[in-house]
Amino acid sequence: MPATKIRLRFTAPLHIAACGVGFERVGWVIHSDTLYSAIFSVWNQIDPDEAQQHLQEKSPPPFLLSSAFPYQDEAEFYPKPLALPPNFASRHRKAFSKVQFIEAALFQQIIAGESPPFAPECTRQGGRFWMSPASSGLKSNDSIVYETETPRVVVDRVTNQGMLYFVSELRFAENAGLFFWTQIDDKIRDRFMQVLRMLGDEGLGLDRTSGKGLFEVVKDPPKTVLPGAPNASRFLTLSLYNPTRTEINTPLLQNSGYELVQRGGYVFGHSYRRQSLTMFAEGSTFSGAPNAQYGDKRKVLDKNFSGSTLTHDVYRFGYAFPIGFHPVATP
């Protein structure tokens, strides 16, 4: 299936949960499993039978999703690959260790096996974003994402005493937001876009009942090509990835580079906590053909527990979004 890029422009502050206590920390990426859960929840409201039919489909899934990463104007950013040699950017190792997102042109060079020179003066926002030198008009002190804290007060029902706490939120600069890639069957493309627009009216992330996380789907985003190295025997995933047992027993992990993330939380639109699951992070690299299907969805909550009002089992989306990757040669 061909890949389609979708840009989201947020019209309200966004809170994406990160590892931490309560609302105190916020993530800068919408992970693929969160995106899938939100889309499926809205799809289930529009047409439960159709949604359940797609939920039961296993091979291939009706659509694949990458995680959603930052963009501003023409610049789009991807996660730092997790299989770079130790001497990559060795002259500026400390500065490079802060990089989380790499602009598309540089990212394409790296996954093609090249080693573009790294310069700290080409980074933004405390070194989180590595920009291409060709990105004119973008200054190092300009911000793409603004992280703010909003004070809140909770009142104890017994003592009537108030307790102050803070909620972290993301706001985006002008012409900035998050984008993701999807591979979707043409038969359900129109429905998918309908669901996505409806999700924009409901919001993404936490604190949606307060009007947070609202977005619009950008019409006619700049035309770009999905990154990827041709003729590759390894792949990099742009989504969270939960491998099957069969995949683990293959050479998948040979010469791999990855990080593990713990995924938990609540069911979208409910107060039920899901089983936690350890997954491979975006930017992880593995041995395997990039045009194959990897991963699966894992049941994390059965609908038939005591007191449940769920109409369906809850799954976590664990399919990889693979692109071709050539390892950077060690000098």
C-alpha positions as CSV (number, residue, x, y, z in Angstrom):
1,M,0.0,0.0,0.0
2,P,1.4,3.5,-0.8
3,A,2.2,5.8,2.1
4,T,0.2,8.9,2.8
5,K,1.5,11.8,4.9
6,I,-1.0,13.5,7.2
7,R,-0.3,16.8,9.1
8,L,-2.2,17.8,12.2
9,R,-2.5,21.5,13.2
10,F,-3.5,21.9,16.8
11,T,-6.0,24.6,17.7
12,A,-5.7,24.0,21.5
13,P,-3.0,23.0,23.9
14,L,-1.9,19.4,23.8
15,H,-0.9,17.0,26.7
16,I,0.6,13.7,25.7
17,A,1.5,11.7,28.8
18,A,5.2,10.9,29.4
19,C,6.8,8.8,32.1
20,G,6.5,10.7,35.4
21,V,4.0,11.6,38.0
22,G,0.5,12.6,37.0
23,F,0.4,15.6,34.7
24,E,3.9,16.9,35.5
25,R,5.7,15.6,32.3
26,V,4.6,15.8,28.7
27,G,5.8,14.0,25.6
28,W,6.6,15.6,22.3
29,V,5.5,12.7,20.2
30,I,2.1,11.0,19.7
31,H,3.0,7.3,19.8
32,S,1.5,5.1,17.2
33,D,-0.5,3.0,19.7
34,T,-2.1,6.1,21.2
35,L,-3.0,7.3,17.7
36,Y,-4.5,3.9,16.8
37,S,-6.5,3.7,20.0
38,A,-8.0,7.1,19.5
39,I,-8.9,6.5,15.8
40,F,-10.5,3.1,16.6
41,S,-12.5,4.6,19.5
42,V,-14.0,7.2,17.2
43,W,-14.5,4.6,14.5
44,N,-16.4,2.5,17.0
45,Q,-18.8,5.4,17.7
46,I,-19.5,6.0,14.0
47,D,-20.0,2.3,12.9
48,P,-19.4,-0.3,15.6
49,D,-19.8,-3.3,13.2
50,E,-17.3,-1.9,10.7
51,A,-14.8,-1.1,13.5
52,Q,-15.1,-4.5,15.0
53,Q,-14.6,-6.1,11.5
54,H,-11.3,-4.2,11.1
55,L,-10.2,-5.0,14.6
56,Q,-10.5,-8.7,13.9
57,E,-8.4,-8.5,10.7
58,K,-4.9,-9.8,11.4
59,S,-3.0,-10.1,8.1
60,P,-2.6,-7.7,6.7
61,P,-4.0,-5.0,9.1
62,P,-6.4,-2.5,7.4
63,F,-3.9,0.3,7.9
64,L,-0.5,1.0,9.4
65,L,0.4,4.1,11.3
66,S,3.7,5.7,12.2
67,S,4.0,7.8,15.3
68,A,3.4,11.6,14.9
69,F,6.5,13.8,14.9
70,P,7.0,17.6,14.9
71,Y,7.0,19.8,11.8
72,Q,7.2,23.5,11.0
73,D,6.6,25.0,7.6
74,E,8.5,22.8,5.1
75,A,10.7,21.2,7.8
76,E,9.7,17.7,9.1
77,F,11.5,15.9,11.8
78,Y,12.1,12.2,12.4
79,P,13.4,10.3,15.5
80,K,17.2,9.8,15.9
81,P,18.2,6.3,14.6
82,L,19.2,4.1,17.5
83,A,22.0,2.2,15.7
84,L,24.6,4.9,15.1
85,P,28.3,4.0,15.6
86,P,29.8,5.3,18.9
87,N,32.1,7.7,17.1
88,F,29.3,9.4,15.1
89,A,29.6,13.1,15.7
90,S,32.5,12.3,18.1
91,R,33.8,15.9,18.1
92,H,30.5,17.1,19.6
93,R,29.4,13.9,21.4
94,K,27.7,15.8,24.3
95,A,25.7,18.1,22.1
96,F,24.7,15.2,19.8
97,S,23.4,13.2,22.8
98,K,20.7,15.9,23.3
99,V,19.3,15.5,19.8
100,Q,15.9,13.8,19.7
101,F,14.6,14.8,16.2
102,I,16.5,15.1,12.9
103,E,15.2,17.1,9.9
104,A,14.1,14.9,7.0
105,A,17.0,15.7,4.6
106,L,19.6,14.8,7.2
107,F,17.6,11.8,8.4
108,Q,17.5,10.4,4.8
109,Q,21.3,10.7,4.5
110,I,21.8,8.8,7.8
111,I,19.5,5.9,7.0
112,A,21.1,5.7,3.6
113,G,24.4,5.0,5.4
114,E,26.0,8.4,5.1
115,S,27.5,10.4,7.9
116,P,26.6,14.1,7.5
117,P,28.7,16.5,9.6
118,F,27.0,17.5,12.9
119,A,27.3,21.1,14.1
120,P,25.8,22.3,17.4
121,E,24.9,25.6,15.9
122,C,22.5,23.8,13.6
123,T,20.3,22.7,16.5
124,R,17.3,24.3,18.1
125,Q,15.4,24.2,21.4
126,G,18.3,23.2,23.7
127,G,19.7,20.9,21.0
128,R,16.6,18.7,20.6
129,F,16.2,19.5,16.9
130,W,19.0,19.0,14.4
131,M,18.4,21.2,11.4
132,S,19.8,21.1,7.9
133,P,22.2,24.0,7.1
134,A,20.0,24.7,4.1
135,S,17.0,25.5,6.4
136,S,17.0,29.3,5.8
137,G,15.3,31.7,8.1
138,L,15.3,29.3,11.1
139,K,17.2,30.7,14.0
140,S,18.6,28.6,16.8
141,N,16.6,30.5,19.4
142,D,13.3,29.9,17.5
143,S,11.0,27.3,19.1
144,I,8.8,24.8,17.3
145,V,7.2,23.5,20.4
146,Y,6.4,25.5,23.6
147,E,6.1,23.6,26.8
148,T,4.1,25.5,29.5
149,E,2.7,24.7,32.9
150,T,-0.8,25.6,34.0
151,P,-1.7,25.7,37.7
152,R,-4.6,23.7,38.9
153,V,-6.2,23.3,42.4
154,V,-7.9,20.1,43.7
155,V,-10.1,20.3,46.8
156,D,-10.2,17.5,49.3
157,R,-13.9,16.5,49.8
158,V,-13.4,15.7,53.5
159,T,-11.2,18.6,54.7
160,N,-12.1,21.1,52.0
161,Q,-8.4,21.9,51.8
162,G,-7.0,22.8,48.4
163,M,-3.8,21.4,46.9
164,L,-2.0,23.1,44.1
165,Y,-0.6,21.1,41.2
166,F,0.6,21.9,37.7
167,V,-0.4,20.5,34.3
168,S,2.2,20.6,31.5
169,E,1.0,21.4,28.0
170,L,2.4,21.7,24.5
171,R,1.7,24.7,22.2
172,F,3.1,24.9,18.7
173,A,4.6,27.8,16.8
174,E,2.9,29.2,13.7
175,N,2.7,26.7,10.9
176,A,3.8,23.9,13.2
177,G,2.3,20.8,14.6
178,L,2.6,17.0,14.3
179,F,2.6,14.7,11.2
180,F,2.5,11.0,10.7
181,W,2.5,8.5,7.8
182,T,-0.1,5.9,7.1
183,Q,-0.5,3.0,4.7
184,I,-4.2,2.4,4.2
185,D,-6.4,0.3,1.9
186,D,-8.1,2.6,-0.6
187,K,-11.4,0.9,0.2
188,I,-11.5,2.5,3.6
189,R,-9.5,5.7,2.9
190,D,-12.5,8.0,2.9
191,R,-13.9,6.5,6.1
192,F,-10.4,6.8,7.7
193,M,-10.3,10.6,6.9
194,Q,-13.8,11.0,8.2
195,V,-12.9,9.4,11.5
196,L,-9.7,11.5,11.8
197,R,-11.6,14.8,11.3
198,M,-14.1,13.7,13.9
199,L,-11.2,12.9,16.2
200,G,-10.0,16.4,15.7
201,D,-13.3,17.7,17.2
202,E,-12.9,15.3,20.2
203,G,-9.2,15.9,20.9
204,L,-6.1,13.8,21.5
205,G,-4.2,13.2,24.7
206,L,-5.2,14.0,28.2
207,D,-7.5,16.6,29.6
208,R,-9.8,16.5,26.5
209,T,-12.9,17.3,28.7
210,S,-11.2,20.7,29.2
211,G,-11.0,21.3,25.5
212,K,-7.4,20.2,25.1
213,G,-5.9,18.4,22.1
214,L,-8.2,19.7,19.4
215,F,-6.8,19.7,15.9
216,E,-7.5,20.2,12.2
217,V,-6.2,18.0,9.4
218,V,-4.1,20.1,7.1
219,K,-5.3,20.2,3.6
220,D,-2.7,19.7,0.8
221,P,0.4,19.4,3.0
222,P,3.8,19.8,1.2
223,K,4.6,16.9,-1.1
224,T,7.4,14.8,0.3
225,V,8.5,11.2,-0.1
226,L,8.6,8.7,2.7
227,P,12.2,8.3,3.7
228,G,13.9,5.0,3.2
229,A,17.1,3.4,1.9
230,P,16.7,1.3,-1.3
231,N,17.9,-2.3,-1.5
232,A,18.2,-2.5,2.3
233,S,18.4,-5.7,4.3
234,R,17.6,-3.9,7.6
235,F,14.8,-1.6,8.6
236,L,14.0,1.2,11.0
237,T,10.6,1.5,12.5
238,L,8.8,4.9,12.7
239,S,6.2,3.4,15.1
240,L,6.3,1.5,18.4
241,Y,6.9,-2.1,17.7
242,N,5.7,-5.3,19.5
243,P,7.3,-8.3,17.8
244,T,5.6,-11.7,17.6
245,R,7.2,-14.8,19.1
246,T,7.9,-16.0,15.7
247,E,9.8,-12.8,14.8
248,I,11.8,-13.0,18.0
249,N,13.1,-16.4,16.9
250,T,14.4,-15.1,13.6
251,P,17.7,-13.0,13.1
252,L,15.6,-9.9,13.8
253,L,17.8,-8.7,16.7
254,Q,21.1,-9.4,15.0
255,N,23.1,-6.2,14.8
256,S,20.0,-4.3,16.0
257,G,19.8,-1.0,17.8
258,Y,16.8,-0.2,20.0
259,E,15.3,1.2,23.1
260,L,12.5,-0.2,25.2
261,V,9.5,1.8,26.4
262,Q,6.8,0.7,28.9
263,R,3.3,1.4,27.6
264,G,0.3,1.5,30.0
265,G,-2.4,3.9,30.8
266,Y,-6.2,3.9,30.4
267,V,-8.6,2.9,27.7
268,F,-9.4,5.9,25.5
269,G,-12.7,7.5,26.7
270,H,-12.8,5.2,29.9
271,S,-11.3,5.0,33.3
272,Y,-10.2,1.4,32.9
273,R,-6.5,0.7,33.1
274,R,-4.9,-1.5,30.5
275,Q,-2.2,-4.1,31.0
276,S,1.2,-2.6,30.5
277,L,3.4,-3.8,27.6
278,T,7.1,-3.3,26.8
279,M,7.7,-2.2,23.2
280,F,10.5,-1.2,20.9
281,A,10.8,2.6,20.5
282,E,10.6,4.7,17.3
283,G,14.0,4.8,15.6
284,S,14.9,1.2,16.6
285,T,16.6,-0.7,13.8
286,F,16.5,-4.5,13.1
287,S,17.6,-7.1,10.6
288,G,14.9,-7.8,8.0
289,A,13.4,-6.7,4.7
290,P,11.7,-3.3,5.0
291,N,8.8,-4.4,2.7
292,A,7.6,-7.1,5.1
293,Q,5.0,-7.0,7.8
294,Y,6.2,-6.9,11.4
295,G,4.5,-7.0,14.8
296,D,0.9,-7.6,15.9
297,K,-1.7,-6.2,18.1
298,R,-1.8,-7.5,21.7
299,K,-5.0,-7.9,23.8
300,V,-4.4,-5.8,27.0
301,L,-7.9,-5.8,28.5
302,D,-10.7,-8.3,28.2
303,K,-14.2,-6.8,27.9
304,N,-15.8,-9.3,30.3
305,F,-14.2,-8.2,33.6
306,S,-16.5,-7.4,36.6
307,G,-18.3,-4.1,36.3
308,S,-17.2,-3.6,32.7
309,T,-19.2,-1.5,30.3
310,L,-16.9,-2.2,27.3
311,T,-18.5,-3.7,24.2
312,H,-15.2,-5.0,22.8
313,D,-11.8,-6.3,24.0
314,V,-9.0,-3.7,24.1
315,Y,-5.9,-4.2,22.0
316,R,-2.6,-2.3,21.8
317,F,-1.3,-1.6,18.3
318,G,2.1,-3.1,17.9
319,Y,2.8,-3.1,14.2
320,A,6.1,-1.7,13.0
321,F,6.1,1.0,10.3
322,P,9.3,-0.2,8.6
323,I,11.5,1.8,6.2
324,G,14.8,0.7,4.6
325,F,18.0,1.4,6.7
326,H,21.7,1.0,5.8
327,P,24.0,1.2,8.9
328,V,26.4,4.1,9.0
329,A,29.9,2.8,8.3
330,T,32.4,3.1,11.1
331,P,35.5,5.1,9.9
